[in-house]
Amino acid sequence: MTSRSFERARSAENKRQRASALVEAARSLALETGVASVTLSAVADRAGVHHSAVRRYFSSHKEVLLHLAAEGWTRWSNTVGDALRAQAPVTPSMLAEVLVSRLDADPLFCDLLTNVPVYLEHEVDLEHVVEFKRVSRAAVMAMADSIENALPGLGPFGALDIVTAANALAATLWQVAHPPEALALAYSKDRTIAPVWAIDFVPTLTRLLTATCVGLLAQATHSKAEKR
């Protein structure tokens, strides 16, 4: 269906389907061309609706992207929790590998990790940002619980620090490891402008998260020893 054949959704089920179509349109566009390149017009065209109709379901295409980010947080938390429960005992390197492998399998979420705090949270209506915060907070706390259960020595704060580190590092490293096509071509032609550090997303993030986990475990052990 094209935008020219658009008919307004009347029933609750039709409205749900139309909203779902818009979400899937934004998902496919973001995967193809990157989150930052998604526009309201492109989402409407991909979903086959008139541009003005998008606002009957979402305040903007950025709200749709924020919705996808919330889905991503829940998905990451669930897959990490399932993997950690299936692996016992868990070492720092195993924990890092689980966290990173689930991120690497979800490129859209990795792209969204950068875009959410940079502009989505600033440009989407507050009520929708608050809902995103509720969903993402629940996912973060569930993942931290799974990490603490897998590596009790971290304690609750150490487990939360691991999630924080994974989020912050992945948001940056994903973008550096996946530059725009034109920039990647420029790197290949002139190595003097390439990043001074070699960025391969999976091994780099795994290495840094392993080191972070080892350090947090040592810190927790030291703190316990001081209290005795």
C-alpha positions as CSV (number, residue, x, y, z in Angstrom):
1,M,0.0,0.0,0.0
2,T,1.2,3.5,-0.9
3,S,0.4,6.8,0.8
4,R,-2.0,7.5,-2.1
5,S,-4.2,4.6,-1.1
6,F,-4.2,5.5,2.5
7,E,-7.4,5.1,4.4
8,R,-7.9,6.2,8.0
9,A,-7.9,3.3,10.5
10,R,-11.3,3.2,12.2
11,S,-11.3,0.2,14.6
12,A,-9.1,-0.2,17.6
13,E,-7.5,-3.2,15.9
14,N,-6.8,-1.3,12.7
15,K,-5.3,1.5,14.7
16,R,-3.0,-1.0,16.5
17,Q,-2.0,-2.4,13.2
18,R,-1.3,1.0,11.8
19,A,0.9,1.9,14.8
20,S,2.7,-1.4,14.5
21,A,3.3,-0.7,10.8
22,L,4.9,2.6,11.6
23,V,7.2,1.1,14.2
24,E,8.3,-1.6,11.8
25,A,8.8,1.0,9.1
26,A,11.1,3.0,11.4
27,R,12.9,-0.2,12.4
28,S,13.7,-1.2,8.8
29,L,14.8,2.3,7.8
30,A,17.1,2.6,10.9
31,L,18.7,-0.7,10.1
32,E,19.2,0.2,6.5
33,T,20.5,3.7,6.8
34,G,21.2,4.4,10.5
35,V,19.0,5.9,13.2
36,A,20.1,9.5,12.6
37,S,19.0,9.4,9.0
38,V,15.4,8.4,9.7
39,T,12.8,11.0,9.0
40,L,9.0,11.4,9.4
41,S,8.5,11.4,5.7
42,A,10.5,8.3,5.2
43,V,8.7,6.4,7.9
44,A,5.3,7.4,6.5
45,D,6.3,6.4,3.0
46,R,7.7,3.0,4.1
47,A,4.5,2.3,6.1
48,G,2.3,3.4,3.3
49,V,0.4,6.2,5.1
50,H,0.1,9.9,4.5
51,H,2.7,12.0,6.4
52,S,0.1,13.8,8.4
53,A,-1.3,10.4,9.6
54,V,1.8,9.6,11.6
55,R,0.9,12.1,14.2
56,R,-2.3,10.3,14.9
57,Y,-0.2,7.5,16.4
58,F,3.1,9.1,17.5
59,S,4.0,12.7,18.2
60,S,7.0,12.3,15.8
61,H,9.3,9.7,14.2
62,K,11.6,10.3,17.2
63,E,9.0,8.9,19.5
64,V,8.9,5.8,17.4
65,L,12.7,5.5,17.7
66,L,12.5,5.9,21.5
67,H,9.9,3.1,21.5
68,L,12.4,0.9,19.6
69,A,15.1,1.8,22.2
70,A,12.8,0.7,25.0
71,E,12.3,-2.6,23.2
72,G,16.0,-2.9,22.8
73,W,16.7,-2.4,26.5
74,T,14.2,-5.1,27.4
75,R,15.6,-7.5,24.7
76,W,19.2,-7.0,25.9
77,S,18.2,-7.5,29.5
78,N,16.2,-10.7,28.8
79,T,18.9,-12.3,26.5
80,V,21.7,-11.5,28.9
81,G,19.7,-12.9,31.9
82,D,18.9,-16.1,30.0
83,A,22.5,-16.6,28.9
84,L,23.9,-16.0,32.4
85,R,21.5,-18.4,34.0
86,A,22.6,-21.1,31.5
87,Q,26.3,-20.6,32.3
88,A,27.6,-21.5,35.8
89,P,30.0,-20.6,37.1
90,V,30.6,-17.2,35.4
91,T,34.0,-15.5,35.1
92,P,34.6,-11.8,34.3
93,S,35.5,-12.6,30.7
94,M,32.5,-14.8,30.3
95,L,30.2,-12.0,31.6
96,A,31.8,-9.6,29.2
97,E,31.4,-12.0,26.3
98,V,27.7,-12.5,27.1
99,L,27.0,-8.7,27.3
100,V,28.9,-7.9,24.1
101,S,27.6,-10.8,22.0
102,R,24.0,-9.8,22.7
103,L,24.8,-6.2,21.8
104,D,26.6,-7.2,18.6
105,A,23.6,-9.3,17.6
106,D,21.4,-6.1,17.9
107,P,22.9,-3.4,15.7
108,L,19.8,-1.2,15.8
109,F,19.9,-1.1,19.6
110,C,23.6,-0.3,19.6
111,D,23.0,2.7,17.2
112,L,20.1,3.8,19.4
113,L,22.3,3.8,22.6
114,T,24.1,6.9,21.3
115,N,21.0,8.6,19.8
116,V,18.8,8.3,22.9
117,P,20.7,10.6,25.3
118,V,22.1,12.9,22.5
119,Y,18.8,13.9,21.0
120,L,15.8,11.6,21.4
121,E,15.3,12.3,25.1
122,H,15.6,16.0,24.4
123,E,13.2,16.1,21.5
124,V,10.4,13.7,22.4
125,D,7.4,14.8,24.6
126,L,8.1,14.4,28.3
127,E,5.4,11.8,28.9
128,H,6.9,9.5,26.3
129,V,10.4,10.0,27.7
130,V,9.2,9.2,31.2
131,E,7.6,5.9,29.9
132,F,10.9,5.1,28.2
133,K,12.7,5.7,31.5
134,R,10.3,3.3,33.3
135,V,10.9,0.5,30.8
136,S,14.6,1.0,30.5
137,R,15.1,1.3,34.3
138,A,13.3,-2.0,34.8
139,A,15.5,-3.6,32.2
140,V,18.7,-2.2,33.7
141,M,17.7,-3.4,37.2
142,A,16.8,-6.9,36.0
143,M,20.1,-7.2,34.1
144,A,22.0,-6.0,37.2
145,D,20.3,-8.6,39.3
146,S,21.2,-11.3,36.7
147,I,24.8,-10.1,36.8
148,E,25.0,-10.1,40.6
149,N,23.5,-13.6,40.7
150,A,26.1,-14.8,38.2
151,L,29.0,-13.0,40.0
152,P,28.0,-12.4,43.6
153,G,31.4,-10.8,44.4
154,L,30.4,-7.7,42.5
155,G,27.5,-6.9,44.8
156,P,24.5,-4.8,43.7
157,F,26.4,-1.6,43.0
158,G,29.2,-3.4,41.1
159,A,26.7,-5.2,39.0
160,L,25.0,-1.9,38.2
161,D,28.3,-0.3,37.3
162,I,28.9,-3.1,34.8
163,V,25.6,-2.3,33.0
164,T,26.5,1.4,33.1
165,A,29.9,0.7,31.7
166,A,28.6,-1.6,29.0
167,N,26.0,1.0,28.0
168,A,28.5,4.0,27.8
169,L,31.3,2.1,26.1
170,A,29.0,0.4,23.5
171,A,27.3,3.7,22.6
172,T,30.7,5.2,21.7
173,L,32.5,2.2,20.3
174,W,29.7,1.2,18.0
175,Q,29.7,4.6,16.3
176,V,33.5,4.6,16.0
177,A,33.6,1.1,14.7
178,H,30.9,1.8,12.1
179,P,31.7,5.2,10.5
180,P,29.6,6.5,7.7
181,E,30.5,4.9,4.3
182,A,32.1,8.1,3.0
183,L,34.3,8.4,6.1
184,A,35.3,4.8,6.0
185,L,36.4,5.2,2.4
186,A,38.4,8.3,3.4
187,Y,40.1,6.2,6.2
188,S,41.1,3.6,3.6
189,K,42.7,6.2,1.4
190,D,44.5,8.2,4.1
191,R,45.5,6.3,7.2
192,T,46.7,9.5,8.8
193,I,43.1,10.5,9.5
194,A,42.0,7.1,10.8
195,P,41.4,6.8,14.5
196,V,44.6,6.4,16.5
197,W,43.2,3.3,18.2
198,A,42.2,0.2,16.2
199,I,38.4,-0.3,16.8
200,D,36.9,-3.6,16.2
201,F,33.7,-3.5,18.2
202,V,33.4,-7.0,19.7
203,P,37.0,-7.6,20.9
204,T,37.5,-4.0,22.0
205,L,34.4,-3.8,24.1
206,T,34.9,-7.3,25.5
207,R,38.4,-6.4,26.6
208,L,37.3,-3.2,28.3
209,L,34.4,-4.8,30.0
210,T,36.5,-7.7,31.2
211,A,39.0,-5.3,32.7
212,T,36.2,-3.3,34.3
213,C,34.7,-6.4,35.8
214,V,38.0,-7.6,37.2
215,G,38.7,-4.1,38.7
216,L,35.2,-3.9,40.3
217,L,35.6,-7.4,41.8
218,A,39.0,-6.4,43.2
219,Q,37.6,-3.2,44.6
220,A,34.7,-5.1,46.2
221,T,37.0,-7.7,47.8
222,H,39.2,-4.9,49.2
223,S,36.2,-3.0,50.6
224,K,35.0,-6.2,52.4
225,A,38.5,-6.8,53.8
226,E,38.7,-3.3,55.2
227,K,35.4,-3.7,57.0
228,R,36.6,-6.8,58.9
